[in-house]
Amino acid sequence: MTEAMIQECIDACLDCVAACEACATACLSEPDIDMMRACIRLDRDCADVCALTARLLMRGSDLHMQACALCASACEACAAECGQHHHDHCQRCAQACRRCADICRKMAA
């Protein structure tokens, strides 16, 4: 695993944190908020897991492979939920989650 691969994963995780936080915040303003509850919960969970994964990667933790595997799973779940909604913020979040999941899966392998 190269330094460039680690940095790419950190960047993807941090991008995903931002997308998930933005999506959760925007979902709170949607008129159909009851339909957005699962999305908001997954956005928040995914953002937390991505932030933890980025921190573990930054410090060179021995737990980085397990964190990347968990992060990929969280991102996949969030992408699946967000991808069901037509809102732009959900679509942007789903895209960031899919990218992060792909990179984290490679890191966890």
N, C-alpha and C positions, 0 to 999 in steps of 0.2 A: 504494500500500500504506500503510495507516494504522498508527499506533502501536498501536491496539487489535488489529488483525489480527496484528501481530508478536507482541504479548503473548499472544494466544490460541494462537499456534503454539508459543511458548516453553512455555507452560503445558501444552499437549498433549504436547509432547516430554518434559517433566519428569515428567508423570503416567505416560507410557509407560515411561520409565526405571524408575520405581518398580514398575510392574506387571510388567515383564520381569524385574527383579531378584528380586522376590518369587516369581514363577513358577519361575524357575530354581532358587532355593533350595528351594522346596517340592517340585519335581520330584526333587531329590536324595534326598528322604525317601520317595519312592514305592516300593512293593515291586517294581513292574515297571519299574525304572530303565532297563533295556535298551530298552524301548519309548519312553523319554523322551529319549534322547540327542539326536535331531534338534531336539526342542523346546528343550532346554537350550542347545544351540549357537546356535539362532536367537534365543532370549531374550537371550543374552549379546551377540551381534552387534547386535541391534536396540537394546539398551540403550546400547551404545557409540555407535552412529550417532545415536541420538536425543540423547544428551548432547552430542556434537560439534555437532549442528545447533542445539541450544539455545544453546550458547556462541557460535557464529558469528552467530546472530541477535542475541544480547545485545550483541555488540560492533559490530554493523552491518557485518559483513564483506561484501565484494563477492562472496564465494562462497556467499552464503546461498541463492540459487536452486538451484544445483547440489546443495548439501547437502540442501535440502528435497526435491528429486527423489530423491536416494539414500535419504533417510529414509523417504519414502513407499514406495519399493520394499522396503526392509528391513521396514517395518511390515506391508506386505501379505503378505510371505513368512511372517513370524512369526504373523500372524493366521490364515493358512491352516493352518499346522502346529498351533498351539494350539487352534484351533477343532475339530480332529479328536479331541481328548481330552475326556473327561467331567469331569475334575477342575475344581472351582470356580476354582482359581487359574489354570488354563489358559483358562477361559471369560472371567474378568476380564481377563486379559492380552490375549486376542483382541479383546475389546471396546475396550480402551485403544488397541491397535494400529490397529484400523479407524478410530477417531476421529482419531488422529494422522495416519494416511495420508491421510484426506480433507482435513484442514486443510493438510498439507504439499503435497499436489497443487495446491491453490488457490494457495499461496504460490509454487510453482515455475512456475506458468502465466504 
